[in-house]
Amino acid sequence: VQLQACGGGLVQAGAYRRLSCVASGRTATMGWFRQAPGKEREFVSGISWSGTLTDYADSVKGRFAISRDNAKNTVYLQMNSLKPEDTAVYYCAAGRRYATAVYYGTEAYDDWGQGTQVTVSS
């Protein structure tokens, strides 16, 4: 499946932003990851194929919310109270397991979007 992420941009600290990831077809478990300059790609949030199970990295818990609309083959990441340390390229990823589970490692995902840059100024 091909993934197209969008919604990034330049925002001020404290602002909000919503990322979208549109898939070319049906998807199973989905995740959002991010990669800041000089750092490894890290898990941000994940959602099961049905949307009933979600989880977040501790650094974004309480500020970010993941959701999905399977009728539109789209996953969203609502990002609130953005901080400068949230600055990164954000990637959406799709796994192929129709499980009520969230996966945290990059190896669990098979297809990746191109990434969208989010820059948070202080």
C-alpha positions in Angstrom: 0.0 0.0 0.0 1.2 3.5 -0.7 0.9 6.1 2.0 0.8 9.9 1.6 1.3 12.0 4.7 0.5 15.7 4.8 -0.3 18.4 7.2 3.1 19.4 8.4 4.4 23.0 8.6 5.8 25.7 10.8 3.9 26.4 14.0 4.6 28.3 17.2 5.0 26.5 20.5 1.6 25.8 22.1 -0.2 25.6 18.8 -1.9 22.6 17.3 -1.6 20.7 14.0 -3.3 17.7 12.4 -1.4 15.3 10.3 -3.2 13.0 7.8 -2.0 9.9 6.2 -4.0 8.6 3.2 -3.5 5.1 2.0 -4.0 3.7 -1.5 -5.9 0.8 -0.1 -7.1 -0.9 3.0 -4.7 -0.9 5.9 -4.3 -2.9 9.1 -2.3 -1.6 12.1 -1.0 1.9 11.6 1.6 4.0 13.3 3.2 7.4 13.3 6.9 7.8 13.8 9.2 10.8 13.8 12.8 11.5 13.2 14.6 14.6 14.3 18.0 15.6 12.8 20.8 13.4 14.1 18.4 11.1 15.9 16.9 7.7 15.2 13.4 7.3 14.0 11.1 6.9 17.1 7.6 5.7 17.7 5.0 8.4 18.4 1.7 6.7 18.3 0.0 3.5 17.0 -3.6 2.3 16.4 -5.1 -1.1 15.8 -6.8 -1.9 12.6 -10.3 -1.4 14.1 -9.2 1.8 15.9 -10.2 0.4 19.3 -6.7 0.3 20.7 -4.2 3.2 20.6 -1.0 4.0 22.4 1.5 6.8 22.6 5.1 7.6 23.4 5.4 9.0 26.9 6.7 12.3 25.4 3.4 13.0 23.6 0.9 11.3 25.8 -1.9 13.6 26.7 -1.1 16.0 23.9 -1.4 13.9 20.7 -4.3 11.8 19.6 -4.4 9.2 16.8 -7.5 8.2 15.0 -8.6 6.5 11.8 -11.4 6.5 9.3 -11.3 3.2 7.5 -13.9 4.3 5.0 -11.5 6.9 3.8 -8.3 4.8 4.3 -7.0 7.6 6.4 -5.2 7.9 9.7 -4.9 11.2 11.6 -2.5 12.5 14.3 -3.9 15.5 16.2 -1.0 17.3 17.8 -1.9 19.8 20.5 0.3 21.9 22.8 3.3 21.5 20.4 6.7 22.0 21.8 10.0 22.8 20.1 11.2 19.2 20.9 8.4 17.9 18.7 10.2 19.3 15.6 10.9 16.4 13.3 9.9 14.7 10.1 6.8 12.7 10.8 6.2 9.4 9.0 3.1 7.2 8.9 3.5 3.5 8.5 1.3 0.6 7.8 1.5 -3.0 9.1 -0.2 -6.0 7.7 -1.6 -7.6 10.8 -5.3 -7.3 11.5 -4.8 -7.6 15.2 -6.1 -5.6 18.1 -2.6 -4.5 19.0 -0.2 -1.6 18.7 3.3 -2.1 17.5 6.2 0.0 18.6 9.1 -1.0 16.5 9.8 0.1 12.9 10.3 -3.6 11.9 6.6 -4.2 12.5 5.6 -2.0 9.7 5.8 -2.8 6.0 4.9 0.4 4.2 6.0 3.9 4.9 4.9 7.3 3.7 7.3 10.0 2.5 7.2 12.0 5.7 6.0 15.5 6.5 8.1 18.1 8.3 6.8 19.7 11.5 8.7 22.6 12.9 7.8 24.1 16.2 9.3 27.5 17.0 9.8 28.7 20.5 
